[in-house]
Amino acid sequence: MTDLNTLGEIGLIDRIKQATPIPTQPDTIRGIGDDAAVFDWGDQYGLLATDLLIEGVHFDLTYVPLKHLGYKAITFGVSDIAAMNGLPVQVTVGVALSSRFPVEAVDELYDGIRAACAAYNVDLVGGDTTSSRSGLVLSVSVLGKVPKDKITYRNTAQPNDVLCVTGDLGAAYLGLQLLEREKQVFLADPNMQPTLSEERAYLVQRQLRPDARTDIVHELRDLGVQPSAMIDVSDGLASELLHLCRASGTGAVIFDENIPIDDQAYLAADEFNISPITAALNGGEDYELLFTVRPQEYEKLAQNARITAIGYLTADPSQVVLATKAGQQTPIRAQGWQ
């Protein structure tokens, strides 16, 4: 028997993909291997993304409010739709829960789900409910759409394309470290109250209630910019960059000084004795967008403060490296979520 740990997430997905028959339905454009499946809807493409969230694996109810969890669950799927350069339209939610949850707790969870649906302008149109013997489980499927000339995949980047990322990275991971520290304090003395300061509020918010970057999808269209490839940053910048390069058959150089990191993240990283670059590369759960544009297109983005150029793609797929000011280059390895 093969130990699942020897495959990891990427290896397991590849194994499933290789054993799955090629789609036979004429309206199936793309199946396994991107952020969302793609279907032909006539004048545009339909998109479908599914995410599974397991208590004790993806969230800890010791410090995650149910309302925030509901909101974040929708964000997961919406972010996948945004990574295809699309916009969400409908969502279904499956919930498995035990009798330890009162009705009011379920109400709170769905308050968060409905708040996210309102924020992203999507309709909650169905789902399923069942019992669970092992904690709370959520399954979210998001249906989206994109004009056929705007669809963006992972495998269509080219050497010399400019690598860009939205927002900032690493804050969600450092927010998790703060919450885990407060949990340990609480377990040692349940009478202790959390001591999270307002200076750390941004980090906690990035972990508990992130936002998918549908705003960037609108901005790119307004600017007339078509990304050459795109992926959302859910498992860490390093992992997503390797996904994109592997799919497109390219290498990459990114510059550590260009990686956008919030000031609060720098302070928290120092407090936890963690490299802020390491947090940005491997932390995950930022739900920003990593995308590439042709060099001539980048000028249209240069003045956008919410988009940062962090490097470029190369022709050598064996070289995906992090470059420092001193001129050193370190191979990038995926050490984030597996």
URWO-V308189 format. One record per pair of residues at least 6 apart in sequence whose ideal C-beta (glycine too) atoms are under 6 Angstrom apart, sorted by the first residue. I is the first residue (numbers start at 0). GAP is how many residues later the second one is. Records with the same first field share a line. If there is no record, write none. Layout:
I: GAP / GAP
//
This chain:
7: 330
8: 329
16: 15 / 16
22: 8
26: 12 / 13
28: 9 / 11
29: 8
30: 6
33: 119 / 120
34: 45 / 48 / 49
35: 11 / 12 / 13 / 44 / 45 / 48
36: 11
37: 7
38: 7
43: 101 / 103 / 104
44: 101 / 103 / 106
45: 99
46: 34 / 37 / 39 / 97
47: 95
48: 28 / 31 / 32 / 93
49: 91
50: 25 / 26 / 89
51: 87
52: 20 / 85
53: 83
54: 80 / 81
55: 79
58: 10
61: 121
62: 116 / 120
65: 39 / 42 / 43
66: 41 / 44 / 45
67: 140 / 141
69: 39 / 42 / 43
70: 41 / 44 / 45 / 138
72: 65 / 67
73: 39 / 42
74: 135 / 137
76: 63 / 65
77: 10 / 42 / 64 / 134
78: 133 / 153 / 208
80: 7 / 61 / 63
81: 130 / 131 / 132 / 135
82: 147 / 148 / 149
83: 68
84: 61 / 65 / 67 / 132
85: 58 / 59 / 60
86: 57
87: 32 / 34 / 54 / 56
88: 33 / 54 / 55 / 56
89: 33 / 35 / 53
90: 31 / 33 / 51
91: 34 / 35 / 49
92: 34 / 47
93: 33 / 34 / 45
94: 34 / 43
95: 34 / 36 / 41
96: 35 / 39
97: 34
116: 7
151: 75 / 78
153: 75 / 77 / 90 / 93
154: 92 / 93
155: 72 / 73
156: 71 / 72 / 91 / 93 / 135 / 156
158: 91 / 154 / 155 / 156
159: 135
160: 67 / 131 / 152
161: 131 / 133 / 136 / 147 / 150
162: 129 / 147 / 148 / 149
163: 127 / 143 / 145
164: 123 / 125 / 143 / 145
165: 47 / 50 / 122 / 123 / 140 / 141
166: 121
167: 92 / 93 / 94
168: 68 / 111 / 117
169: 91 / 95 / 106 / 109 / 110 / 113
170: 32 / 35 / 91 / 94
171: 34 / 35 / 113 / 114
172: 106 / 110
173: 29 / 91 / 94 / 105
174: 28 / 29 / 31 / 32
175: 31
176: 95
177: 22
181: 12
184: 7
185: 6
201: 62
202: 61 / 65
209: 77
211: 75
212: 76
215: 73
222: 77
224: 72 / 75
226: 64 / 66
227: 64 / 66
228: 15 / 19 / 63
229: 61
230: 9 / 12 / 13 / 59
231: 57
232: 7 / 53 / 55 / 57
234: 49 / 101 / 102
235: 45 / 46 / 47 / 48 / 100
236: 43 / 44
237: 43 / 44 / 94 / 96
238: 95 / 97
239: 50
240: 11
241: 92
244: 7 / 75
248: 68
249: 63 / 67
250: 63 / 65 / 66 / 68 / 69
251: 59 / 61 / 68
252: 58 / 68 / 70
253: 56 / 57 / 68
254: 56 / 68
255: 21 / 66 / 68
256: 68
257: 52
258: 21 / 51
259: 48
260: 15 / 19
264: 11
265: 10
268: 7 / 10
281: 53 / 54
283: 52 / 53
300: 6
319: 12
320: 8 / 10
321: 8 / 10
322: 6
//
